[in-house]
Amino acid sequence: MKCERGPKTITLYIAALGLTPNGHIEENLAKLIELTTGQKVQPTKEEVDKWLRKRHTRDADLVANAPLPHLTQAFPTLTHLLQTLKQDP
């Protein structure tokens, strides 16, 4: 994400690191799958990938097609960060 303030521009890199202290993005994706489809998926890379393959979709498509309230619930830290960055200082 590129951020600008006055004449200065920086590139900000953001990583989604799951819902638990030692988590992974698969935790977020499993939560998003549950919210959007009602199906529970184990929050492991193998299970999330298996679910996506079975439906011929990608994680990016899942995120792109999800309603904003579901994204906010599945990626709470990331959405909070983006809302904070969006605020005018």
Steps between C-alpha positions, in 0.01 A plus 500: 500500500641838407450780751557868437524796731604822342800441274592171674391158369558169675409143417330321788498121511231330706479130591197313631623271776191316614269529797719340769845606627680233293246510221508490124285657231314170463326583829361815340404316181328218693300760694407677174387170345283433805349848491429503126386139449417365845750217448761431766852437370801414713737801504789315339664565165407152378131525593451854372678416173290183466178700550609762243607237241171311537316821408745603225571830669795690645548666835513838326159433339354396836615829652398712200146360500440508876274766652679768701347397835636147450845634413494716811421195716747267330787752487438720808857620553556576134174690460569697819842596366358609166228705667763669717716577197197637315440763769635843425762599760 
